[in-house]
Amino acid sequence: MAVKGLQEVLKNLQKFGAAAAVEIDKTTEEIVINIVADAKINAPKNLGKLGQSIEKVKIKESNYKAVAHKEYAAYVEFGTGTKVQVPSEMQKIASQFKNKKSGSFEAGLRAIKDWCKNKGIDQSAAYPIFISILNEGIQARPFLYPAFVKGRKEYKKDLKDLLKVLTKKYG
């Protein structure tokens, strides 16, 4: 998921050496922190566990990920069954979850009963709701992708601003 023009900005920043590398890492980390915060706000709320599972993970210098650790996160993000909606640039990531089965029928029904209880819905509705989900799927409720798109725009702007500062200082 490349940001158009980003490599050129990074190349120009790298001309400033170690000082720029530290600033690039700080900028990258700040953007991912913002993406995580936005994704937590965007995440559907039931018990709040999905939002609580979202965190920043450092891969290496200037390389971070925003990750939702709940096993069902991708299904909420992209939907299921006939209601799947995947942005074109996310196809590769989403394909990891296609046809992946997890949990038992009983565990799924229990989760829907818990959801009904939390929403004040009679638990006798859980079985037909769960069967409908199995047959039709659930609507996509993107939370991470919108945060990523917003962060991507901010990232390029912030790096361009950093380039201006370093050019004035050392140029």
ZAKEKOL-266098 format. One record per residue (C-alpha): residue number from 1; residue in one letter; x negated, y, z negated. Coordinates in Angstrom, 1 decimal. Last residue first. Layout:
BEGIN
PT, pos, code, east, north, up
PT, NUM, a, X, Y, Z
...
***
This chain:
BEGIN
PT, pos, code, east, north, up
PT, 171, g, -20.2, 23.4, -3.2
PT, 170, y, -20.9, 22.4, -6.9
PT, 169, k, -18.2, 24.1, -8.9
PT, 168, k, -16.0, 25.3, -6.1
PT, 167, t, -16.2, 22.0, -4.3
PT, 166, l, -15.6, 20.1, -7.6
PT, 165, v, -12.4, 22.1, -8.3
PT, 164, k, -11.1, 21.7, -4.7
PT, 163, l, -11.8, 18.0, -4.7
PT, 162, l, -10.0, 17.7, -8.0
PT, 161, d, -7.0, 19.4, -6.5
PT, 160, k, -7.1, 17.0, -3.6
PT, 159, l, -7.3, 14.1, -6.1
PT, 158, d, -4.2, 15.4, -7.9
PT, 157, k, -2.2, 15.8, -4.7
PT, 156, k, -3.1, 12.3, -3.6
PT, 155, y, -2.1, 10.9, -7.0
PT, 154, e, 1.1, 12.9, -7.3
PT, 153, k, 2.5, 11.4, -4.1
PT, 152, r, 1.5, 7.9, -5.1
PT, 151, g, 3.0, 8.4, -8.5
PT, 150, k, 6.5, 9.2, -7.1
PT, 149, v, 6.3, 6.1, -4.8
PT, 148, f, 5.1, 4.0, -7.7
PT, 147, a, 7.9, 5.2, -10.1
PT, 146, p, 10.5, 4.4, -7.3
PT, 145, y, 8.9, 0.9, -6.9
PT, 144, l, 8.9, 0.1, -10.6
PT, 143, f, 12.5, 0.6, -11.5
PT, 142, p, 14.5, -0.9, -8.6
PT, 141, r, 17.9, -2.3, -9.5
PT, 140, a, 18.5, -4.8, -6.8
PT, 139, q, 22.0, -6.2, -6.9
PT, 138, i, 22.5, -9.7, -8.3
PT, 137, g, 23.0, -12.9, -6.5
PT, 136, e, 26.0, -14.2, -4.6
PT, 135, n, 26.4, -17.9, -5.6
PT, 134, l, 24.2, -18.1, -8.7
PT, 133, i, 25.4, -14.6, -9.9
PT, 132, s, 29.0, -15.6, -9.3
PT, 131, i, 28.5, -18.8, -11.3
PT, 130, f, 27.0, -16.7, -14.1
PT, 129, i, 29.9, -14.3, -14.2
PT, 128, p, 32.4, -17.2, -14.1
PT, 127, y, 30.6, -18.8, -17.1
PT, 126, a, 30.1, -15.6, -19.1
PT, 125, a, 33.7, -14.4, -19.0
PT, 124, s, 34.5, -16.6, -22.1
PT, 123, q, 32.0, -14.4, -23.9
PT, 122, d, 34.5, -11.6, -24.1
PT, 121, i, 32.7, -8.5, -23.0
PT, 120, g, 31.3, -6.1, -25.7
PT, 119, k, 28.2, -5.3, -23.6
PT, 118, n, 25.8, -6.9, -26.0
PT, 117, k, 28.1, -10.0, -26.3
PT, 116, c, 28.4, -10.3, -22.6
PT, 115, w, 24.6, -10.0, -22.2
PT, 114, d, 24.1, -12.7, -24.8
PT, 113, k, 26.6, -14.9, -22.9
PT, 112, i, 24.7, -14.2, -19.7
PT, 111, a, 21.4, -15.3, -21.4
PT, 110, r, 23.1, -18.5, -22.7
PT, 109, l, 24.3, -19.2, -19.2
PT, 108, g, 20.8, -18.8, -17.8
PT, 107, a, 19.3, -21.0, -20.5
PT, 106, e, 21.9, -23.7, -19.9
PT, 105, f, 21.3, -23.6, -16.1
PT, 104, s, 17.6, -24.1, -16.8
PT, 103, g, 14.7, -21.8, -16.5
PT, 102, s, 12.7, -20.7, -13.6
PT, 101, k, 13.1, -21.3, -9.9
PT, 100, k, 10.9, -19.6, -7.3
PT, 99, n, 12.7, -19.5, -3.9
PT, 98, k, 11.1, -16.1, -3.2
PT, 97, f, 9.1, -14.8, -6.1
PT, 96, q, 5.7, -14.5, -4.4
PT, 95, s, 7.5, -13.0, -1.3
PT, 94, a, 8.2, -9.9, -3.3
PT, 93, i, 4.5, -8.9, -3.4
PT, 92, k, 4.0, -9.4, 0.3
PT, 91, q, 7.3, -7.7, 1.2
PT, 90, m, 6.5, -4.5, -0.9
PT, 89, e, 5.6, -2.3, 2.1
PT, 88, s, 8.8, -3.1, 3.8
PT, 87, p, 11.0, -2.2, 0.8
PT, 86, v, 12.8, -5.3, -0.5
PT, 85, q, 16.5, -5.5, -1.0
PT, 84, v, 17.9, -8.9, -2.0
PT, 83, k, 21.7, -9.0, -2.4
PT, 82, t, 22.4, -12.3, -0.7
PT, 81, g, 20.6, -14.2, -3.4
PT, 80, t, 18.6, -12.0, -5.8
PT, 79, g, 17.8, -8.4, -6.4
PT, 78, f, 14.4, -6.7, -5.7
PT, 77, e, 13.5, -5.0, -9.0
PT, 76, v, 15.8, -7.1, -11.2
PT, 75, y, 14.5, -10.3, -9.6
PT, 74, a, 10.9, -9.0, -9.8
PT, 73, a, 11.3, -8.4, -13.6
PT, 72, y, 12.7, -11.8, -14.4
PT, 71, e, 9.5, -13.3, -15.8
PT, 70, k, 9.0, -10.2, -18.0
PT, 69, h, 5.5, -8.8, -17.7
PT, 68, a, 6.2, -5.6, -15.8
PT, 67, v, 2.8, -4.4, -14.5
PT, 66, a, 1.4, -1.0, -13.6
PT, 65, k, -2.0, -1.7, -12.1
PT, 64, y, -5.3, 0.1, -12.4
PT, 63, n, -8.4, 0.4, -10.3
PT, 62, s, -10.6, 3.5, -10.9
PT, 61, e, -13.2, 1.3, -12.7
PT, 60, k, -12.0, -2.3, -12.9
PT, 59, i, -8.7, -4.1, -13.2
PT, 58, k, -7.2, -1.9, -15.9
PT, 57, v, -3.6, -2.9, -16.8
PT, 56, k, -1.0, -0.3, -17.5
PT, 55, e, 2.2, -1.6, -19.1
PT, 54, i, 5.8, -2.6, -18.6
PT, 53, s, 7.1, -5.3, -21.0
PT, 52, q, 8.9, -2.8, -23.2
PT, 51, g, 11.0, -1.7, -20.2
PT, 50, l, 12.1, -5.3, -19.6
PT, 49, k, 12.7, -5.9, -23.3
PT, 48, g, 15.1, -3.0, -23.7
PT, 47, l, 17.9, -5.2, -25.0
PT, 46, n, 20.2, -4.3, -22.1
PT, 45, k, 18.6, -1.3, -20.4
PT, 44, p, 17.8, -1.2, -16.7
PT, 43, a, 14.2, 0.0, -16.1
PT, 42, n, 14.0, 3.6, -14.8
PT, 41, i, 12.7, 5.1, -18.0
PT, 40, k, 10.1, 2.3, -18.4
PT, 39, a, 9.2, 2.7, -14.7
PT, 38, d, 8.7, 6.5, -15.2
PT, 37, a, 6.4, 5.9, -18.2
PT, 36, v, 4.4, 3.1, -16.3
PT, 35, i, 4.0, 5.4, -13.3
PT, 34, n, 2.8, 8.2, -15.5
PT, 33, i, 0.2, 6.0, -17.2
PT, 32, v, -0.8, 4.9, -13.7
PT, 31, i, -1.2, 8.5, -12.6
PT, 30, e, -3.3, 9.2, -15.7
PT, 29, e, -5.6, 6.2, -15.1
PT, 28, t, -6.2, 7.3, -11.5
PT, 27, t, -7.0, 10.9, -12.5
PT, 26, k, -9.4, 9.7, -15.3
PT, 25, d, -11.1, 7.2, -12.9
PT, 24, i, -11.5, 9.9, -10.2
PT, 23, e, -12.9, 12.3, -12.8
PT, 22, v, -15.5, 9.8, -13.9
PT, 21, a, -16.5, 9.0, -10.3
PT, 20, a, -16.7, 12.7, -9.6
PT, 19, a, -19.3, 13.3, -12.2
PT, 18, a, -21.2, 10.2, -11.0
PT, 17, g, -21.6, 11.4, -7.4
PT, 16, f, -20.2, 14.6, -5.8
PT, 15, k, -20.2, 12.9, -2.4
PT, 14, q, -17.7, 10.5, -3.9
PT, 13, l, -15.0, 13.2, -3.7
PT, 12, n, -15.3, 13.5, 0.1
PT, 11, k, -14.9, 9.7, 0.5
PT, 10, l, -12.0, 9.7, -2.0
PT, 9, v, -10.2, 12.4, 0.0
PT, 8, e, -10.8, 10.5, 3.3
PT, 7, q, -9.5, 7.3, 1.7
PT, 6, l, -6.4, 9.0, 0.5
PT, 5, g, -5.3, 10.3, 4.0
PT, 4, k, -2.2, 8.1, 4.1
PT, 3, v, -1.8, 6.3, 0.8
PT, 2, a, -2.3, 2.6, 1.3
PT, 1, m, 0.0, 0.0, 0.0
***
